[in-house]
Amino acid sequence: MTDADDSEARPLSEYSNALKALRDAMQPFLDTQDRDGPHAEVLKQLDDGAEAFSSDLDAFKATIKNQQQMWADQQTTNGALKAAVDRLAAMAETSRDLVKQADLLYKVVCRLIDVCEKECGARESDAWPGREIARARKTADTARQVAVEQLKQVRYFWKQAHWLTERFPEAKLRDVEGLVKLVNVEEIKANDWSLTPGRYVGVAPEEEDRDFDFEDALREIHVELESLNTEAAELGRTIAKNFESFGI
C-alpha cells in the first residue's frame, strides 16, 4: 500500500507508533524489574492489546484499499449506491471497534505508568526517564484523539448515507413525514399561500437513538478523567519541587 493509499488510516498508524514510542521509553526501567513483578499483568495486557490493535489496523487498511478500488467502478444509480452503503456497514462497525481498542490501549499504558511509579519505585530509578515518558504520553494522547475522531467520521458519514438511501430508496423525491411533503397549488392556497414547511411536512415520529453507546460515552469520560488526573499529579510534583527549591 502506498503512502497515498494509506492517508485515510495514517492517524491510526501515527497513534500506534506513538504508543510504541511510549512503550520503548519505559523499556530500560522494565528491564530492571522481575518478570512477575507488580507491573507484569498490566504489561502483558498492553502488549497483547497492541498486537491485536496492529493486526486489526492492517485488516482495516486492507478494507479501505479494497473499498477504494471498488468505488472507482461504482455505479451512481440509487440501487447501486444503496448496495454500496450496505456493503460499507461492516467497515463502519469496525471503525467503532477500533475506537474502543484505541481508548483501551491508552488507559492500559497509563495504568502501566502508574503501577511503575507507585508500586515499582520508578521515580527513584535512573532507568526511568520521567520527562521523556510524560512527553511521550502527551503525544500518544493527542494522536489517540485525532485517530478516534477520524474513526468516528467513518461511522458518521455511513450513517448519513444510510439515512438518505433509506428515506429515498427510489432516488425520487417523495413524502417523508417531518421532512418532505409534495403539495400542489390548491393545497398551498388552502393554507393561505403560506410556504412555511411546518404546515405541510408534519412532525416526524420520535426515533430511538440506536447508535447512542452508553458504554462508549462512559469510556470517553474515563479516558479524559484519567488524563486530567495525570496532569494534576504532574503539576503537583512540579509545585512541590518548586517549594523545595525555595527551602519551604
N, C-alpha and C positions, 0 to 999 in steps of 0.2 A: 504494500500500500504506500503510495507516495505521500509526501507531506501535505499536498493539496487535498488528496482524498481524506487525509486524517484530520482536517481542520475542524470538522464537527465534533470530533472526540478529543481534540487537543486539551481542553480544560481538564478532562478526566485523566489524561496521561500526565499532565503537569501536577495534578493532585497526587497521583500515585508516586511520582518522582519526589515530591515534597515530603511525603510520608517516609520514603526510603531514606532521604537525607536526614530526617529527624531520627530515624531508627539507627542510621550509621553514626550519628553524633553520640548516641548513647552506648555504642558498642564497646569502646575501650573500658568503660566502667562495668558493663555487663560481663566482660571477660574476667573481671576480678571476683565475680560472685560465684557461689556454689550453684551448681546446676539445679538443685532442688531448693533454692532459697525462696524468700517471700515473693520474689518477682516472677518466679518460674511459670506459674499458671497464667498470669496476665500476658507474659511474653509469648507463650505458646498461642494464646488466643489471638494476639496481634499478628503473629507470623502466619498462622493458619488463615486468618481473615484476609490478610494482604495477598496471600497466594490465591485464594478464591476470587478476590476482587480483580486481580490481574487476569485470571482466566476468563472471568465474566466480561471484563473490559475488552479482551481480544475478540470474544464472541460478538460483543456489541459493535465493535468496529467492523467486523466482517458483515454483520447485518446491515449496517449503514452503507457499506460499499455495494452490497447486493441490491439494496433498495434504490441506490443512485443509478445503478445500471438498468434496473427495471423501469425507473422513471424516465430514462432517456427515450424509451419507446412507448411511454404511457399515452393511451388514447384519452381524449378530453371529453368524451361523451359522459353524460351523467352516470350511466350504468357502470362505465369503466372506472370513473372516479370513485363511485361508491364502493366498488370492489377493491380499489386501492386503499381506501380508508379502512375497510375491514381487514385488509392484508397488513396494515400498519398497526393494528391493535396490539399485537404481541410485542412490537418494539416499544409501544407506549407503556405497556406493563413492565417491560424490562427496565425502562428508564426509572420507573418508580422503585423497583427493587434495588437499582444501583444507588439511588438516593439514600435508601436505608443502610446499605453497606457503607457508603461514604461517611455518613454520620456516625455509624457504629465504630468504624475504624478510628475516627478521630477521638471518640470517647475512650476507646481502649488504650490508645497511645498516651492520652492524658493520664489515664489511670496508672499506666506503667511508670510514667514520670513521677507521679505522686507516691507510688509504692517505693520507688528507688530513693526518693528524697526523705520520706518519713520512716520507712522501715529498714532501709539498707544503708543509711548514713551517706548517701551520695554527695550531699553538700560539703561534707568534710573530706571528700576524696579528691586528689589531684587529677584523677581519671574522669572526673565529671565536669565537662565544660558548660557550666551553668548558663552563661550568657549566650553561647552558641546554641544551646538547646532552646532557650527562650525565643531567640530569633527564628530558629527553625520551626518551632511550634506555631509562632505567629504566621510564618509563611505558609505552613500547612493549612492553618485555619482559613486564611484568605483564599488559598487555592480550592479548599473544600467549598467555600461559599460560592465561588464562581462556577465550579463544576456542578454543584447541586442546582444552582439557578438555571444553568443550561439544560440539565436533565429535566427540570420541571417544565421548561419550554416545549420539550418534545411532547409531553403529555397534553400540555395546554393547547397546542396547535392541532393535535389529533382530536381533542375534544371538540374544538370549534368546527373542524371539518366534519366530524361525525354528526354534530348538531345540525349543520346545514344540510347534509345529504339526507338525514332522517326526516327533516321537515319538508324538503322539496325533492322527493325521490324521483320525480319525472323531469327534473330540471325545468319545471314550469311554475310560474307564479300561481299560487293558489291560496285559499283562505287558511290561515293558521291563527287560531284563537289567541288573542293577546298580542299578535304580531302583525298580521296582514289580513286585509279584507278587501275583496274586489267588489266595487259598487258601481252602479250606473247613475246617470244624471238624475233620474227620478228619486233615487234614494237620497242623493245629496240635497235635492230640492226639499224633500220631506224633513230634512234636518236643518232647514233654514239656510241652506247653502254653506253650512259650516264644514270646514275641512279639518277640523280637529280630529286627529286619529282616534282618540278615546271614544268618540261617538260611534265608531264603526267596528273597531277591532275587538272590543270587549276586554275581558281580563283573563289572562292565561291561568289555568289551574295551577295551584301551588305544587311545585315539584320537590320531592325529597332530594337533597344533595347527596347522591350516592357516592360521589367522589370525595366527600369530606372524610379524611382519615384522621380520627381522633388520636390514634397511636402516633401518626406522623407529626401531628401538631405538638403532642407532648414531647416527642423526641427532639424537635427543634428547640423547644423551650429548655429542655435539659441540656442540650449542647451549648446553647447560648449562656445558660446559667453557669455551666462548668467553666466556660471561657472567662466569664466575669469574675468567678471565684479565683481563678488562676491569676488574673490581672491584679485583683485585690491583694492576694498573697504576695505577689512580686513587689507591689507598691509598698506593702507593709514592711517587707525586708529592706527595701531601699530607704524608707524613712528611719527604720531602726539603725541602719548603718550611718546615716547622716547624724543622728543623735549621738551615736558613739564617737564619731569624729569630732564632735563638739565637747566631748567629755561628759555628756549628760547621762 
